[in-house]
Amino acid sequence: MNRPWSKFYENDKPVQLPVISVYSLLNSAVKKYRSKTAIIFEDSKTSYGELGDQVIRLAGKWREMGFEKGDRIGLMLANHPHYIVSYYAAHALGLVVVQINPMYTTRELLQIVNDSQVKAIVADPLASNTIKQLESVYECTYLFGSQLTSGGEKDRFINLDELIAFGVPLDTPEQVNPQEDVAVIQYTGGTTGKMKGAMLTHYNLTSNVVQSFEMYGSTMVPGKETVLVATPLYHVYAMTSAMNLGIYIGADLLLFRKFEVNHVLENIKKYKPTFFPGVPKMYNAFVNHPEADKYELNCLKMCSCGSAPLPIEIIKRFEELTGTRIAEGFGLSESSPSTHRNPAFGKKKIGSIGIPVPQTDCIIIDENNIELGPHSVGELLIKGPQIMKGYWHNDIETNKALQNGWLYTGDLATMDDEGYFYIVGRKKEMIIVGGFNIYPQEVEGVLYEHPDIKEAAVVGIPHKELGEIVKAYVVPKDGRQIDLEELRGYCYTKLTPYKVPKSIEVRDSLPRNTVGKLLKRLLIKEETEREQGN
């Protein structure tokens, strides 16, 4: 096939992707960089030697407790060193890590644990109450607690710190088949709003680490970088582009529990990070900070953006502020996640997602599966070593997404003559807010459960800072009135906060065609015209 983008790779020889386990990324780094700092968290430093020791002690304890290769373990943690230790300890045993947002509601968590049948969950205080409510309907063999403080929590959770401190080191890591064995189940929503678990093998994940490293080329020096890790590690983008890539190159991981712009800026000035895989809302916060120029952001020599499109204006302002250009890219949960990136060493095109990462092929097709040429809009298909094995226990959705070795992304794209790709829209109705995927059907399902609502429609509305916001249109049942504040409160009990509609409009009816199909595009058109009128 024609690959016009290949001339933009720094290395003109095919990239060799090692067939290795995820745990081997850490194991190799420990051997090379034992005395070097691995993690900086709240001004406390952990060396690679110390991190490696904590990992094998926890893995040894888990093996003693009866964990076996293939068991699923949920990590329901905000950013903390315990996340990194638990992640690699699980992989040392050949366990399957199930990534879980600690802000999920009980309803959302139940979907994941019922589907994946996790044997255990590692949770932090954020997730404590949710797990408490889960216990009446789902029984985990073990609940491990991170950062335990109160007596009640210590009674319900096994203390992770104690396991790490008193565990007998694992003698030999579990043997895995990197190309077949699943390392991570990353949940993402489907067209029905029901979560699907993308099965990412060890080879998928380690390949994407090497592919990502190659896209930065000689600008990224092993053993010399400091990665700013502010994006949540339970998100596939941070897992690969911040943590796994950082460990692979022996970087210092400057880890933040959450993104608070003043705190992050102070630490940037103190620790001088060189690489930042961020999301749009973080870059937006930097360029709009009134004193950003005082924090020496020019220490950042490489920045990437994932999870959602980044407005061109923010890219330009960030480059003016730092002298560093943000390398836009593209990825999906199903692709570990990176598939495209503007190369650090070649031509950069603002507004483009860049070129396919090494060993990755892409084509654009029409509705009849016919490949299209440059400058034509169609569905983006991707093939490469980072593409998932399939969806966990979901052959129907797997067969829709994976056909003849190609991942059907559901995203509409175009390619220019040089092989640079551009996302122009989404076939799916998925909404992206602050880097997190929101599926309208899930939110609509919650709204339809409300006793006063007859009809509901949820769409993404363009927003200057967040990219999109969630807007709901609701029609009341006959004789009922909708209290908007009560409805918002109701949504907060059923959904993670970022999924709750930021705007709700009460209407007499929703636009439909002659056969009753809801015409959401007309709702979006109304909003666009209203915005233009303002």
C-alpha positions in Angstrom: 0.0 0.0 0.0 1.0 3.6 -0.5 2.6 5.2 2.6 3.4 8.8 1.8 4.1 9.6 5.5 7.1 7.2 5.7 9.6 9.8 4.5 9.0 11.8 7.7 10.3 9.2 10.1 13.7 10.1 11.6 14.8 6.5 11.3 14.6 5.2 7.8 15.0 1.6 8.9 11.9 -0.4 10.1 11.4 -0.1 13.8 12.0 -3.4 15.7 9.3 -4.0 18.3 10.4 -6.4 21.0 8.0 -9.2 22.0 8.1 -8.6 25.8 5.9 -8.3 28.8 4.8 -5.0 30.4 6.6 -5.9 33.6 9.9 -6.2 31.7 9.7 -2.4 31.0 10.2 -1.8 34.7 12.5 -4.7 35.3 14.9 -3.4 32.6 14.7 0.1 34.0 15.6 -1.1 37.5 18.7 -2.8 36.2 19.8 0.2 34.2 18.8 3.0 36.6 18.7 1.5 40.1 19.9 4.5 42.0 18.1 7.1 39.8 14.9 8.8 40.8 11.8 7.1 39.4 8.9 8.9 41.1 8.6 12.4 42.6 5.3 12.7 44.5 4.6 15.5 46.9 8.3 16.3 47.2 9.1 12.6 48.2 11.4 10.7 45.9 11.5 7.0 45.1 14.4 5.5 43.2 14.1 2.8 40.5 15.7 0.3 42.9 13.1 1.2 45.6 10.2 1.0 43.2 11.4 -2.4 41.9 11.7 -3.7 45.4 8.2 -2.5 46.3 6.7 -4.1 43.2 8.3 -7.6 43.8 7.3 -7.5 47.5 3.7 -6.7 46.7 3.7 -9.3 43.9 5.2 -11.9 46.3 2.4 -11.2 48.8 -0.3 -11.4 46.2 1.0 -14.8 45.0 1.0 -16.0 48.6 -2.6 -14.9 48.8 -3.6 -17.1 45.9 -3.6 -14.8 42.9 -3.0 -16.7 39.6 -2.2 -15.7 36.1 -5.2 -14.4 34.3 -7.1 -13.2 37.4 -8.5 -9.7 37.0 -7.6 -7.0 39.5 -9.2 -3.5 39.4 -7.1 -0.4 40.0 -9.5 2.3 41.3 -6.9 4.9 42.2 -6.2 8.6 41.5 -2.5 9.3 40.7 -0.3 8.0 43.5 2.8 5.9 43.7 0.6 3.0 44.9 -1.0 3.0 41.4 2.4 2.4 39.8 3.4 -0.2 42.3 0.1 -2.1 42.0 0.2 -1.9 38.2 3.6 -3.5 37.8 3.1 -6.0 40.6 0.0 -7.2 38.9 1.9 -7.6 35.6 4.7 -9.5 37.4 2.1 -12.1 38.3 0.5 -12.2 34.8 -2.7 -10.6 36.3 -5.1 -8.6 34.1 -5.3 -5.0 35.2 -8.8 -3.5 34.9 -8.6 0.3 34.9 -11.4 2.0 36.9 -12.0 5.7 37.4 -12.2 6.3 41.2 -15.0 8.9 40.6 -17.3 6.3 39.1 -20.7 5.8 40.8 -21.8 2.5 42.1 -23.9 1.9 39.0 -20.9 2.5 36.7 -18.6 0.4 38.8 -21.1 -2.5 38.9 -21.1 -2.6 35.1 -17.3 -3.1 35.0 -17.0 -5.6 37.8 -19.9 -7.7 36.6 -18.4 -7.8 33.1 -14.8 -8.4 34.1 -15.4 -10.4 37.2 -12.5 -8.9 39.1 -11.1 -10.9 41.9 -9.9 -7.9 43.8 -9.9 -4.1 43.8 -7.1 -1.7 44.9 -8.9 1.5 45.9 -8.1 4.9 47.4 -10.2 7.0 49.8 -12.0 8.6 46.8 -13.5 5.2 45.9 -14.2 4.0 49.5 -17.9 4.9 49.7 -18.7 3.6 46.2 -17.1 0.3 47.0 -19.0 0.1 50.3 -22.2 0.4 48.3 -21.0 -2.2 45.9 -20.4 -4.9 48.6 -24.1 -5.7 48.9 -24.4 -6.7 45.2 -20.9 -7.9 44.3 -18.3 -9.7 46.4 -14.6 -9.3 45.8 -12.2 -11.9 47.2 -10.0 -9.0 48.4 -10.3 -5.3 48.8 -7.0 -3.5 49.1 -6.8 0.0 50.5 -4.4 2.7 49.5 -3.6 5.6 51.9 -5.8 4.2 54.7 -6.4 6.6 57.6 -9.6 5.9 59.5 -10.3 2.9 61.6 -13.4 2.0 59.6 -11.5 1.8 56.3 -8.8 -0.3 57.9 -11.4 -2.8 59.0 -12.9 -3.1 55.5 -9.7 -2.9 53.4 -6.4 -4.8 53.5 -3.6 -2.2 54.0 -1.5 -1.9 50.8 1.4 -0.3 52.7 1.6 -3.3 55.0 1.6 -5.8 52.2 4.4 -3.9 50.5 6.4 -3.5 53.7 6.1 -7.2 54.8 5.8 -9.1 51.5 8.4 -11.7 50.6 9.9 -10.7 47.3 8.7 -12.6 44.3 11.4 -14.9 43.1 10.5 -15.2 39.4 7.9 -13.3 37.4 5.1 -15.2 35.8 5.8 -16.2 32.2 3.4 -14.6 29.7 2.8 -14.9 26.0 3.1 -11.2 25.1 1.2 -11.5 21.8 -1.7 -13.5 23.3 -2.0 -12.7 27.0 -4.2 -9.8 28.0 -2.4 -7.2 30.2 -5.1 -4.5 30.6 -8.9 -4.3 30.1 -9.6 -0.6 29.3 -13.3 0.1 29.4 -14.9 2.4 26.9 -18.5 3.1 26.0 -20.4 1.5 23.1 -23.0 2.8 20.7 -25.6 1.7 23.2 -23.9 3.4 26.1 -23.0 0.1 27.6 -19.3 -0.2 28.5 -17.0 -2.4 26.5 -13.7 -3.7 27.7 -10.9 -3.3 25.2 -8.4 -6.2 25.7 -4.9 -4.9 25.4 -2.2 -7.5 25.3 1.4 -7.1 26.6 2.6 -6.8 23.0 0.0 -4.1 22.2 1.1 -2.0 25.1 4.9 -2.4 24.9 4.7 -1.9 21.1 2.9 1.4 21.6 5.6 2.5 24.1 8.3 1.9 21.5 6.3 3.4 18.7 5.8 6.5 20.8 9.5 6.7 21.7 10.4 6.5 18.0 8.1 9.5 17.2 10.1 11.7 19.6 13.4 10.5 18.2 16.6 12.0 19.3 14.8 14.7 21.3 14.1 12.2 24.0 17.2 11.0 25.8 16.9 7.8 28.0 17.9 8.5 31.6 17.8 12.2 31.2 14.1 13.2 31.0 11.5 14.2 33.6 7.9 13.5 32.7 5.1 15.7 34.1 2.4 13.2 35.0 -0.8 15.2 35.7 -3.3 13.3 33.5 -5.0 10.4 35.4 -3.0 7.1 35.1 -6.3 5.1 34.9 -6.7 6.8 31.5 -5.1 4.8 28.7 -3.3 7.9 27.4 -1.4 8.6 30.6 -0.9 4.9 31.3 1.1 4.6 28.0 2.4 8.1 27.2 3.4 9.1 30.7 3.9 6.1 32.9 5.0 3.2 30.6 7.0 5.4 28.3 8.5 7.2 31.2 9.6 3.9 32.9 10.9 2.6 29.5 13.3 5.5 29.2 14.3 5.7 32.9 12.7 9.1 33.4 11.8 10.8 36.6 8.0 10.7 36.9 6.8 14.0 38.4 3.5 12.7 39.7 0.4 14.8 40.7 -2.6 13.5 42.5 -4.7 15.8 40.4 -4.2 18.8 38.2 -4.3 22.1 40.2 -2.7 24.7 38.0 -0.9 26.7 40.7 0.5 23.6 42.4 1.6 22.2 39.1 3.3 25.4 38.0 5.2 25.7 41.3 6.5 22.2 40.8 7.4 22.8 37.1 9.6 25.7 38.3 11.1 23.5 41.1 11.7 20.2 39.2 12.1 21.4 35.5 10.1 18.6 33.7 11.1 18.1 30.1 8.2 16.2 28.7 4.4 16.7 29.2 1.7 14.5 27.8 -1.3 16.7 28.6 -4.9 17.2 27.7 -6.6 20.3 26.3 -7.9 21.7 29.6 -4.4 21.6 31.1 -2.9 23.6 28.2 -5.8 26.0 28.4 -5.1 26.5 32.1 -1.5 27.2 31.5 -2.0 29.8 28.7 -4.7 31.6 30.7 -2.8 31.8 34.0 -2.0 35.4 34.6 1.5 34.7 35.9 2.5 31.7 33.8 5.6 33.4 32.4 7.1 33.5 35.9 7.3 29.7 36.2 10.0 28.9 33.6 7.8 26.7 31.3 10.6 26.8 28.7 12.0 23.7 30.5 9.4 21.7 28.6 11.1 20.6 25.4 8.4 18.0 24.3 4.7 18.2 24.7 1.9 16.1 23.3 -1.8 16.3 23.5 -4.3 13.5 23.6 -7.9 12.6 24.5 -9.6 15.5 22.6 -8.9 18.0 19.9 -6.9 21.0 21.0 -8.0 24.5 19.7 -5.4 26.0 17.3 -5.4 29.2 19.3 -4.2 27.4 22.4 -1.4 25.7 20.5 -0.2 29.1 19.3 -0.4 30.7 22.7 1.4 27.9 24.4 4.2 28.1 21.8 4.5 31.8 22.4 4.7 31.2 26.2 7.1 28.3 26.2 8.9 28.2 22.9 7.7 24.6 22.6 5.1 23.3 20.1 2.5 20.8 21.2 2.7 17.7 19.0 -0.9 16.9 18.3 -1.9 13.3 17.9 -4.7 10.7 17.9 -5.5 7.5 19.6 -8.2 5.3 21.0 -8.6 3.0 24.0 -8.7 0.2 21.4 -5.2 1.1 20.1 -3.2 1.3 23.4 -3.8 4.3 22.5 -1.5 6.1 20.1 -1.9 5.8 16.4 -0.8 9.2 15.0 1.5 12.0 16.1 3.1 15.0 14.6 6.8 14.0 14.6 9.2 15.9 16.9 11.9 15.8 14.2 9.9 16.5 11.0 7.2 18.7 9.6 4.5 19.8 11.9 1.1 20.8 10.7 -1.2 22.6 13.2 -4.6 21.2 13.1 -3.4 17.8 11.9 -3.2 14.7 14.1 0.1 14.0 12.3 1.3 10.8 10.6 0.8 7.2 11.7 3.3 6.0 14.3 5.9 3.4 13.0 4.6 0.0 11.9 1.0 1.4 11.6 -1.1 1.5 8.5 -4.1 3.7 7.9 -6.7 4.1 5.2 -9.8 6.1 4.7 -12.9 4.4 3.3 -16.3 5.3 2.1 -19.6 3.8 3.2 -19.1 0.9 0.7 -15.7 0.0 2.1 -13.9 1.5 -0.9 -10.5 3.1 -0.1 -10.4 6.8 -0.8 -7.6 9.0 -2.0 -6.1 12.1 -0.5 -8.4 15.0 0.5 -11.5 12.7 0.6 -13.5 12.4 3.8 -14.4 8.9 5.1 -14.0 6.6 8.0 -10.5 6.1 9.4 -9.3 2.5 9.6 -6.1 1.6 11.4 -3.9 -1.6 11.5 -0.9 -2.1 13.7 0.7 -4.0 16.6 -1.0 -1.7 19.1 -4.6 -2.7 18.0 -6.5 -4.5 20.7 -7.2 -8.2 20.7 -11.0 -7.5 20.9 -13.6 -6.6 23.5 -13.8 -8.7 26.6 -16.6 -11.4 26.3 -18.2 -9.4 23.5 -17.9 -11.0 20.1 -20.6 -9.0 18.5 -18.9 -5.6 19.1 -15.5 -7.2 18.4 -16.6 -8.3 15.0 -18.0 -4.8 14.2 -14.8 -3.1 15.3 -12.2 -5.5 13.9 -12.6 -6.6 10.3 -9.8 -8.2 8.1 -7.2 -6.9 10.5 -8.4 -3.3 10.4 -9.8 -1.3 13.4 -12.9 0.6 12.3 -12.6 3.8 14.4 -16.0 5.4 13.6 -14.1 8.7 13.2 -14.3 10.7 10.0 -10.9 11.8 8.7 -9.0 13.0 5.6 -5.4 12.7 4.5 -3.3 15.2 2.6 -0.8 14.4 -0.2 2.1 14.0 2.3 0.3 11.5 4.5 -0.8 13.8 7.3 -4.2 13.0 8.7 -7.0 15.3 9.9 -10.0 14.4 12.0 -13.0 16.2 10.6 -15.8 14.7 12.7 -17.1 11.6 14.4 -19.5 9.0 13.0 -20.2 8.1 16.6 -22.1 10.6 18.8 -19.5 10.3 21.5 -18.9 13.5 23.4 -15.4 14.4 24.8 -15.2 16.6 27.8 -11.8 17.3 29.4 -10.3 14.2 27.7 -13.0 11.8 28.9 -15.4 10.0 26.7 -19.1 10.5 27.3 -21.7 8.4 25.5 -25.1 10.2 25.1 -27.1 6.9 25.3 -25.8 6.3 28.9 -26.8 9.8 30.0 -30.1 9.6 28.2 -30.8 6.3 30.0 -30.4 8.0 33.3 -32.7 10.8 32.3 -35.3 8.4 31.0 -35.4 6.8 34.5 -36.5 10.1 36.0 -40.3 10.0 36.8 -41.0 13.4 35.3 -39.3 12.9 31.9 -41.1 11.7 28.8 -38.3 12.1 26.3 -34.6 13.0 26.4 -31.8 13.7 24.0 -28.1 14.4 24.8 -25.6 16.0 22.5 -22.2 17.6 22.6 -22.2 21.4 22.2 -18.9 23.2 21.2 -17.2 25.0 24.0 -14.2 27.3 23.8 -12.3 25.9 26.8 -13.4 22.3 27.2 -13.9 21.5 23.5 -17.4 20.3 24.2 -20.0 20.3 27.0 -22.9 18.0 27.5 -26.3 19.4 26.9 -29.6 17.6 27.5 -33.0 18.3 26.0 -35.9 17.0 28.0 -39.7 16.8 27.4 -41.8 16.5 30.5 -44.6 13.9 30.9 -48.1 15.2 30.6 -49.1 17.2 33.6 -45.6 17.2 35.1 -43.1 20.0 35.6 -39.4 19.5 35.6 -37.4 21.1 38.4 -34.0 21.7 36.8 -32.0 21.9 40.0 -33.6 18.7 41.3 -32.9 17.0 37.9 -29.2 18.0 38.1 -29.0 16.6 41.6 -30.6 13.4 40.5 -28.0 13.1 37.7 -25.1 13.5 40.1 -26.4 10.5 42.1 -26.3 8.3 38.9 -23.4 9.6 37.0 -19.7 10.6 37.4 -19.7 14.5 37.6 -18.1 15.0 34.2 -21.0 13.1 32.5 -23.7 15.3 34.1 -25.2 17.7 31.6 -23.9 21.2 32.1 -26.9 22.6 30.3 -30.5 21.3 30.4 -33.3 22.7 28.2 -37.0 21.8 28.7 -38.9 21.5 25.4 -42.4 20.6 24.3 -41.1 18.2 21.8 -37.9 16.8 20.1 -37.3 17.0 16.4 -38.0 13.7 14.6 -38.4 12.5 11.1 -41.5 10.9 9.6 -40.6 7.4 11.0 -39.9 8.8 14.5 -36.1 8.8 14.4 -34.6 11.5 16.6 -32.8 14.2 14.6 -30.0 15.3 16.9 -28.3 17.2 14.1 -31.1 19.7 14.2 -30.5 20.3 17.9 -26.8 20.9 17.2 -27.7 23.2 14.3 -30.0 25.3 16.6 -27.2 25.7 19.1 -24.7 26.7 16.4 -27.0 29.3 15.0 -27.8 30.6 18.4 -24.0 31.0 19.2 -23.4 32.7 15.9 -26.3 35.1 16.6 -24.6 36.0 19.8 
